[in-house]
Amino acid sequence: LGFSAWFLFTLVLAVVSMVNLSQMANKLLFTEAIDRYTFEVQQARRFEKNYFLYRANLPDALDHVHNAQAVLDRERPNIEAVIGEGGLQNMAGHLQRYESFLGRLQTLDRSATPSAVPEYAELEAGLRDNGALIVEEAEQLVGRERQAVASMLNITQRIPPAILMVLMGVIVFTGHLTRTQVLDPLERMMATTRRIAQGDFTPIKPVRKYHDEFSHLAVAMNT
């Protein structure tokens, strides 16, 4: 029973550690993917601001949006493992909306005075709001998962001391059990054999309410 209990205890700890490590690995891969995604979006926003200041770099902004979408496509399994398919679709939807704003702005850019078109102000506000939303959402996701990884690391660091404490308790308990359940009865049997050798055949009196190996040995010696 003791060996079985210890095996189950170590098995539970091993499973918890493996699950913890697997979740941490998923979250680290997720944060790396979102960091790359955020970098591409921030580059797109930088070129977006350049366009509104200098009327330049709009195609570069679109290139970085495409790079961000490529990150989402490439890292789809790692992202879905943490935020699920719905979370990924939500991120992709915001990015596609941002890309549509840039595409419409690029169409307006072909006119001589795009800022004179009424739609221009709407696109500028939409780009800024949607771009800020994308970056804020990504930063919140990364911050949340990094905090979760830190909590998991804290739990994982507490497991070895807990194992040592339990192991020390098991050692003390096993030592006490060995003395009371094995060594003391063995000494009693040795004293009985010496008594028999001296010609005293008084039967061995039971000292326990239950039967174990020493009880059977005592019955055999009495016989």
C-alpha positions as CSV (number, residue, x, y, z in Angstrom):
1,L,0.0,0.0,0.0
2,G,2.8,2.4,0.8
3,F,4.6,1.7,-2.5
4,S,1.3,2.1,-4.4
5,A,0.6,5.4,-2.6
6,W,4.0,6.7,-3.3
7,F,3.8,5.6,-7.0
8,L,0.4,7.4,-7.4
9,F,1.7,10.5,-5.7
10,T,4.8,10.7,-8.0
11,L,2.6,9.9,-11.0
12,V,0.2,12.8,-10.2
13,L,3.2,15.1,-9.8
14,A,4.7,13.9,-13.0
15,V,1.4,14.4,-14.9
16,V,1.0,17.9,-13.4
17,S,4.5,18.8,-14.3
18,M,4.1,17.5,-17.9
19,V,0.9,19.4,-18.4
20,N,2.4,22.5,-16.9
21,L,5.4,22.3,-19.2
22,S,3.3,21.6,-22.2
23,Q,1.0,24.7,-21.5
24,M,4.1,26.9,-20.9
25,A,5.6,25.7,-24.2
26,N,2.3,26.6,-26.0
27,K,2.1,30.0,-24.3
28,L,5.8,30.8,-25.1
29,L,5.3,29.9,-28.8
30,F,2.1,32.0,-28.7
31,T,3.8,35.0,-27.3
32,E,6.6,34.7,-29.8
33,A,4.1,34.6,-32.7
34,I,2.1,37.5,-31.4
35,D,5.3,39.5,-30.9
36,R,6.2,39.0,-34.6
37,Y,2.6,39.9,-35.5
38,T,2.7,43.0,-33.4
39,F,6.0,44.1,-34.9
40,E,4.5,43.9,-38.4
41,V,1.4,45.8,-37.4
42,Q,3.5,48.5,-35.8
43,Q,5.7,48.8,-38.9
44,A,2.5,49.1,-41.0
45,R,1.3,51.9,-38.6
46,R,4.6,53.7,-38.9
47,F,4.3,53.8,-42.7
48,E,0.6,54.8,-42.3
49,K,1.7,57.8,-40.3
50,N,4.4,58.6,-42.9
51,Y,1.7,58.6,-45.6
52,F,-0.5,61.1,-43.7
53,L,2.6,63.3,-43.1
54,Y,4.4,63.0,-46.4
55,R,2.0,61.2,-48.7
56,A,4.5,58.3,-49.0
57,N,5.1,54.7,-48.0
58,L,1.5,53.5,-48.3
59,P,2.5,50.3,-50.3
60,D,5.0,49.6,-47.5
61,A,2.2,49.7,-45.0
62,L,0.2,47.2,-47.0
63,D,3.3,44.9,-47.3
64,H,3.6,44.8,-43.5
65,V,-0.1,44.0,-43.1
66,H,0.4,41.1,-45.5
67,N,3.4,40.0,-43.4
68,A,1.2,40.2,-40.3
69,Q,-1.4,38.0,-41.9
70,A,1.3,35.6,-43.0
71,V,2.3,35.3,-39.3
72,L,-1.3,34.5,-38.3
73,D,-1.5,31.8,-41.1
74,R,1.9,30.3,-40.3
75,E,1.4,30.3,-36.5
76,R,-2.3,29.3,-36.6
77,P,-1.8,26.0,-34.5
78,N,0.2,27.8,-31.8
79,I,-2.3,30.7,-31.6
80,E,-5.4,28.5,-31.6
81,A,-3.9,26.4,-28.8
82,V,-4.0,29.4,-26.5
83,I,-6.9,31.6,-27.6
84,G,-8.9,29.2,-29.7
85,E,-10.3,29.5,-33.2
86,G,-12.7,32.3,-32.3
87,G,-9.9,34.4,-30.9
88,L,-7.8,33.9,-34.0
89,Q,-10.7,34.8,-36.2
90,N,-11.3,37.9,-34.2
91,M,-7.6,39.0,-34.7
92,A,-7.8,38.2,-38.4
93,G,-11.0,40.2,-38.7
94,H,-9.4,43.3,-37.2
95,L,-6.4,42.9,-39.5
96,Q,-8.6,42.5,-42.6
97,R,-10.5,45.6,-41.6
98,Y,-7.3,47.6,-41.3
99,E,-6.1,46.2,-44.6
100,S,-9.4,47.3,-46.3
101,F,-8.9,50.8,-45.0
102,L,-5.5,50.9,-46.5
103,G,-6.7,49.5,-49.8
104,R,-9.5,52.1,-50.0
105,L,-7.0,54.8,-49.1
106,Q,-4.6,53.5,-51.8
107,T,-7.5,53.9,-54.3
108,L,-8.1,57.4,-53.2
109,D,-4.4,58.2,-53.4
110,R,-4.6,57.9,-57.2
111,S,-6.6,61.1,-57.3
112,A,-4.9,64.5,-57.4
113,T,-6.1,65.7,-54.1
114,P,-7.2,62.7,-52.0
115,S,-7.6,64.8,-48.8
116,A,-10.4,66.7,-50.6
117,V,-12.5,63.6,-50.9
118,P,-15.1,63.3,-48.0
119,E,-14.2,59.7,-47.5
120,Y,-10.6,60.6,-46.7
121,A,-11.2,61.8,-43.2
122,E,-13.3,58.7,-42.4
123,L,-10.5,56.5,-43.7
124,E,-7.9,58.3,-41.7
125,A,-9.9,58.0,-38.4
126,G,-10.7,54.4,-39.2
127,L,-7.1,53.5,-39.8
128,R,-5.9,55.1,-36.6
129,D,-8.7,53.6,-34.4
130,N,-8.4,50.2,-35.9
131,G,-4.6,50.2,-35.9
132,A,-4.6,51.2,-32.2
133,L,-7.2,48.5,-31.4
134,I,-5.0,45.8,-33.1
135,V,-1.9,46.7,-31.2
136,E,-3.7,47.1,-27.9
137,E,-5.4,43.7,-28.3
138,A,-2.1,42.0,-29.2
139,E,-0.2,43.6,-26.2
140,Q,-3.0,42.6,-23.8
141,L,-2.9,39.0,-25.1
142,V,0.9,38.8,-24.7
143,G,0.8,40.4,-21.3
144,R,-1.9,38.0,-20.1
145,E,0.0,34.9,-21.3
146,R,3.3,36.0,-19.9
147,Q,1.7,36.5,-16.6
148,A,0.2,33.0,-16.9
149,V,3.6,31.6,-17.7
150,A,5.1,33.3,-14.7
151,S,2.4,31.8,-12.5
152,M,3.0,28.3,-13.9
153,L,6.8,28.7,-13.3
154,N,6.1,29.6,-9.7
155,I,4.0,26.5,-9.3
156,T,6.6,24.3,-11.0
157,Q,9.3,25.7,-8.7
158,R,7.3,24.7,-5.6
159,I,7.0,21.1,-6.7
160,P,10.5,19.9,-5.9
161,P,10.5,21.3,-2.3
162,A,7.1,19.7,-1.8
163,I,8.4,16.4,-3.1
164,L,11.3,16.6,-0.7
165,M,9.1,17.3,2.3
166,V,6.7,14.5,1.4
167,L,9.7,12.2,0.9
168,M,11.1,13.1,4.2
169,G,7.8,12.3,5.9
170,V,7.6,9.0,4.0
171,I,11.1,8.1,5.2
172,V,10.3,8.9,8.8
173,F,7.0,7.0,8.6
174,T,8.7,4.0,6.9
175,G,11.4,3.9,9.5
176,H,8.8,3.9,12.3
177,L,6.7,1.3,10.5
178,T,9.7,-0.9,9.9
179,R,10.7,-0.8,13.6
180,T,7.2,-1.4,15.0
181,Q,5.9,-3.9,12.4
182,V,9.1,-5.8,11.5
183,L,12.0,-5.4,13.9
184,D,10.1,-5.6,17.1
185,P,8.1,-8.7,16.1
186,L,11.3,-10.2,14.7
187,E,13.1,-9.6,18.0
188,R,10.2,-11.2,19.8
189,M,10.5,-14.3,17.6
190,M,14.2,-14.5,18.2
191,A,13.6,-14.4,22.0
192,T,11.0,-17.1,21.6
193,T,13.5,-19.4,19.8
194,R,16.0,-18.9,22.5
195,R,13.4,-19.8,25.1
196,I,12.5,-22.9,23.1
197,A,16.1,-23.8,22.9
198,Q,16.3,-23.7,26.7
199,G,13.3,-26.1,27.0
200,D,10.5,-23.7,27.6
201,F,7.7,-24.7,25.2
202,T,5.1,-22.2,26.5
203,P,2.9,-21.2,23.5
204,I,3.4,-17.7,22.0
205,K,0.6,-15.4,23.0
206,P,-0.8,-13.1,20.3
207,V,-0.2,-9.4,20.7
208,R,-2.2,-8.1,17.8
209,K,-5.8,-8.1,16.9
210,Y,-5.1,-8.8,13.3
211,H,-3.1,-11.5,11.5
212,D,0.1,-10.8,9.5
213,E,3.1,-12.9,8.5
214,F,4.5,-12.9,12.1
215,S,1.1,-14.1,13.4
216,H,1.3,-17.1,11.0
217,L,4.9,-17.7,12.1
218,A,3.8,-17.7,15.7
219,V,1.0,-20.2,15.0
220,A,3.5,-22.4,13.2
221,M,6.0,-22.2,16.1
222,N,3.2,-23.0,18.6
223,T,2.3,-26.1,16.6
